[in-house]
Amino acid sequence: MLIMNSIHWTYQSCNYVSYRMNRCVNMIARLFNAPLGDTETAMGVGTVGSSEAIMLAGLAFKRNWQNKRKAEGKTYDKPNIVTGANVQVCWEKFARYFEVELKEIKLSEGYYVMDPEKAVDMVDENTICVAAILGSTLTGEFEDVKRLNDLLVKKNDATGWNTPIHVDAASGGFIAPFIYPELEWDFRLPLVKSINVSGHKYGLVYAGIGWVVWRTQHDLPDELIFHINYLGADQPTFTLNFSKGSSQIIAQYYQLIRLGFEGYKNVMENCRENMLVLKEGIEKTERFNIVSKDVGVPLVAFSLKGQSFHSEFEISEMLRRFGWIVPAYTMPADAEHITVLRVVIREDFSRTLAERLVADSLKVLHELDTLPSKISRKMGAEDFGNVKGKKVKREKLMEVIVGWRKFVKDRKKMNGVC
Ligand SMILES: *Cc1c(COP(=O)(O)O)cnc(C)c1O
């Protein structure tokens, strides 16, 4: 009802909504331990999602870096940003749209997040920031932001570059503060200057809301803020889009106030428990390796054990018959030969559903065991049945993956990872 009542408003046209938005920014900044006095107002803004939030945070870093370089009389035309190869596509968009080189740390088999050592090694004088992810989209794993911070502090002391950190906490921002309060990943670390979080992921709001908050107002260059007064009062704005619906802001405000810290904590604990039930069920089938970690975003990412002559893509395809949409995807460089299935546990994913998913996966596995491999038939390749039990070379696996991608694409059915 709250959403319907506010559906016809943009958030700028109504002081009531701007006020609510600022309240949300303050609550979120405090949740992330921004160094604010009791009466101080936090710096941040509501966005369409984490993607817009990341564009804004990235722009602020780029501008700060340029200003610093100009003041030092140095060149400022080759900015770069350091991330893991596991970043969400919005970072690639930021890099391309705003002309910043993306320097990605490659992954390796068994290690699917950014390695802080390698990241700090890659930092140079043109690095506008290092972006760490709290909850990798692919496996839910939290990157070690504390270690990154400590290594970067040392490097900054030695070089004088002052390279800052942004934390992309799209999923983890509403998880870690509630169930891993000891984990230091946020503004408790001095180099973390901005953080984004999606309201429509674990913020428990419908699609269309994200947040970006800055450590202090000095971390957001003033020249990026526009002041408008034609709607009746001075309104500072820093967004890519001018108008934006107000209903999600109202909904976010409602959830924060209605659930409070304890409410969110209960929801997240529940998600975590259901994740563990699902994980144990999948482990019990003895057919899968679990790729996700127990500490992280509550999701289960898993891949087939050994060299099965069926693929994760086939399992994903067959689970659809039972009404499940479980995406299968390959890992980024240099772990492209690994394919995983991923189940994200949301608030409405109950224990009963977790048990049913395990039972349906078993049915799919039994059925697949009686079928010849679809890939070998589709690809017209040699008999993949021979491959079973043997150590398959990486090239062979890549062939299978490429074949499957083509097969899925030809049928105009692509699984997205979002
Ligand atoms: C989902 C996600 C994004 C993009 O967020 P949207 O709110 O969908 O725009 C960015 N980064 C990570 C790590 C994500 O998981």
The ligand as an SDF file (V2000), in Angstrom:
LIG
                    3D

 15 15  0  0  0  0  0  0  0  0999 V2000
   24.1670   -7.1800   -8.1620 C   0  0  0  0  0  0  0  0  0  0  0  0
   25.5010   -6.6230   -8.0780 C   0  0  0  0  0  0  0  0  0  0  0  0
   25.8030   -5.3820   -8.6840 C   0  0  0  0  0  0  0  0  0  0  0  0
   24.8030   -4.6160   -9.5010 C   0  0  0  0  0  0  0  0  0  0  0  0
   23.7810   -4.1960   -8.6890 O   0  0  0  0  0  0  0  0  0  0  0  0
   22.3630   -3.6690   -9.1990 P   0  0  0  0  0  0  0  0  0  0  0  0
   21.7230   -3.2390   -7.9370 O   0  0  0  0  0  0  0  0  0  0  0  0
   21.6980   -4.8260   -9.8350 O   0  0  0  0  0  0  0  0  0  0  0  0
   22.5930   -2.5560  -10.1630 O   0  0  0  0  0  0  0  0  0  0  0  0
   27.0800   -4.8790   -8.5180 C   0  0  0  0  0  0  0  0  0  0  0  0
   28.0080   -5.5360   -7.8210 N   0  0  0  0  0  0  0  0  0  0  0  0
   27.7610   -6.7300   -7.2340 C   0  0  0  0  0  0  0  0  0  0  0  0
   28.8430   -7.3910   -6.4360 C   0  0  0  0  0  0  0  0  0  0  0  0
   26.4980   -7.3170   -7.3480 C   0  0  0  0  0  0  0  0  0  0  0  0
   26.2750   -8.5010   -6.7640 O   0  0  0  0  0  0  0  0  0  0  0  0
  1  2  1  0
  2  3  1  0
  2 14  2  0
  3  4  1  0
  3 10  2  0
  4  5  1  0
  5  6  1  0
  6  7  2  0
  6  8  1  0
  6  9  1  0
 10 11  1  0
 11 12  2  0
 12 13  1  0
 12 14  1  0
 14 15  1  0
M  END
$$$$
